[in-house]
C-alpha cells in the first residue's frame, strides 16, 4: 500500500472516498469522482441508506455522510490518487446522528470535559492478531468446519516441517518468525499516514503477531485503530496472507486481545499518578474501580468483548483476565499498572477487551465507566479488586448472553454518550449472534456424545 497524509491540495486527486463506520465498527465507503466532489458536496455531504449499516430502521434510514476533512489521507492505487476521509453522520434535519460510532465517542469526550475531571483521555491500543497462509470455513445443515494453515507450523502441509511450537513464539526472530515483512510493511504504511506506532513483534502463539500503537487522543485513537486494521488486511492480501483479529481462532492456543493503556489529562498533566497503591492517585484508583465494577456486571464487557468468540479467549491459563482484579505488572489482571514506569508516571492498562469490539463504542464505554468510578469515589481495594486470589463473586460473567443481561441492568453510566435506542439495538443484534452460535452443534460435541 502507498498511503500518505493529505496536504490539503486537491490537485491530482481522482476520487474522494467517503468512509462511514457501521455498527460493528467496520469501515465502509462510497467513492466520488473528483469532478463531482465540489466544495458544496464536501460541505453538505451525500445521502446514504443507513439501515444497511445496522443502526437505523428502514423507514427512517435516509442519512447524510459529511466528510471530516481533518481526517483525510491519500492512497495511490492502480495509477489513481484516492482521497479517503472519515465521515460524520447527520440526520435529514442536519443534526448529528447520536448512535453513529464517531458521535458516541465524541459525546463521551464531551462528558469528560463537562465533568471537570479532565480535558482529554489519552489511549494507547495494542493490536494482537493471527496470520494464515490459508483459511477455509463452512457451515451448512450437514457440516461445519474451519481449517487454517501457517508456515510457522499450523496445518497438514506444515505439521512435519521445522517450526517454533504452538506457544513458543514470543519475540522470536527470523527465520522462525515468518511474518516480519508483513509487520514492517504495515507499520511503515501506518506511520506514513500519521498513525503513531510504538513497536511490533511476534506474539506467544505460532502465527500470532502484535503491533502496539502509541498514545493518542481517544477520538483520534478510534479512527487510528480502524485504519490500522484496514492497513493490515490490505498489506496481508498483497503478500498472499490472511489476517484475523478473532480473539480465539483456534482451540488451545493463546488468544488475541486489544489492550488499552490510558490516562486522563487535566491542564496538560495526567490525573492518574499519586501516592496511593501502585503509585496511583485517588482519582486513578477510583477510575480503575469504575472499570472493574462495570465489567463485573457484564455491562462494559458487552462493548469490550461483544462476540461469542470473545469468551473462548477469556478462560484461565492463557494470560487472559477472567476476574475483576488490578495489580502492578500482572498480565493475569484485568487492569494492569505497568511495573516499568517511574514515579509520577503511573497509568492503567485495561487488558480484557478484544478487537471484535466496535472500537468507538468500546473506548467510549470504558471512559464513562471510569468517570463513574471517580464521580462515586469508588475504592478498588475496599471492593476487593486488589486481592491476588479473587473470590468467586469477582469472576466475570463468561458468555455473551450473560454480559448482555448485565448491560440491561447496568446502563445508566452510559447515558451521557449512548442513546437508549442504540443500547436496545446492540442488545438485540448481539442476542441474535449468540443464538446463532450457541444453538449450533460443534465437532467437539460429536466427539463427546455421538455414540
C-alpha positions, 0 to 999 in steps of 0.5 A: 500500500502507498498511503500518505497524509493529505496536504490539503491540495486537491490537485491530482486527486481522482476520487474522494472516498467517503468512509462511514463506520457501521455498527460493528465498527467496520469501515465502509465507503462510497467513492466520488469522482473528483469532478463531482466532489465540489466544495458544496458536496464536501460541505453538505455531504451525500445521502446514504441508506443507513439501515444497511449499516445496522443502526437505523430502521428502514423507514427512517434510514435516509442519512447524510455522510459529511466528510471530516476533512481533518481526517483525510489521507491519500492512497495511490492505487492502480495509477489513481490518487484516492482521497479517503476521509472519515465521515460524520453522520447527520440526520435529514434535519442536519443534526448529528446522528447520536448512535453513529460510532464517531458521535458516541465517542465524541459525546463521551469526550464531551462528558469528560470535559463537562465533568471537570475531571479532565480535558482529554483521555489519552489511549494507547491500543495494542493490536494482537492478531493471527496470520494464515497462509490459508483459511477455509470455513463452512457451515451448512445443515450437514457440516461445519468446519474451519481449517487454517494453515501457517508456515510457522507450523499450523496445518497438514502441509506444515505439521512435519516441517521445522517450526517454533511450537504452538506457544513458543513464539514470543519475540522470536526472530527470523527465520522462525518468525515468518511474518516480519515483512508483513509487520514492517510493511504495515507499520511503515504504511501506518506511520506514513499516514500519521498513525503513531506506532510504538513497536511490533513483534511476534506474539506467544502463539505460532502465527500470532503477531502484535503491533502496539500503537502509541498514545493518542487522543481517544477520538483520534485513537478510534479512527487510528485503530480502524485504519490500522486494521484496514492497513493490515488486511490490505498489506496481508492480501498483497503478500498472499496472507490472511489476517484475523483479529478473532480473539480465539481462532483456534482451540488451545492456543493463546488468544488475541486481545486489544489492550488499552493503556490510558490516562486522563489529562487535566491542564496538560498533566495526567490525573492518574499518578499519586501516592496511593497503591501502585503509585496511583492517585485517588482519582486513578484508583477510583477510575480503575474501580469504575472499570472493574465494577462495570465489567463485573456486571457484564455491562462494559464487557458487552462493548469490550468483548461483544462476540461469542468468540470473545469468551473462548479467549477469556478462560484461565491459563492463557494470560487472559483476565477472567476476574475483576482484579488490578495489580502492578505488572500482572498480565493475569489482571484485568487492569494492569499498572505497568511495573516499568514506569517511574514515579509520577508516571503511573497509568492503567492498562485495561487488558480484557477487551478484544478487537471484535469490539466496535472500537468507538463504542468500546473506548467510549464505554470504558471512559464513562465507566471510569468517570463513574468510578471517580464521580462515586469515589469508588475504592478498588481495594475496599471492593476487593479488586486488589486481592491476588486470589479473587473470590468467586463473586469477582469472576466475570460473567463468561458468555455473551448472553450473560454480559448482555443481561448485565448491560440491561441492568447496568446502563445508566453510566452510559447515558451521557454518550449512548442513546437508549435506542442504540443500547436496545439495538446492540442488545438485540443484534448481539442476542441474535449472534449468540443464538446463532452460535450457541444453538449450533452443534460443534465437532467437539460435541460429536466427539463427546456424545455421538455414540 
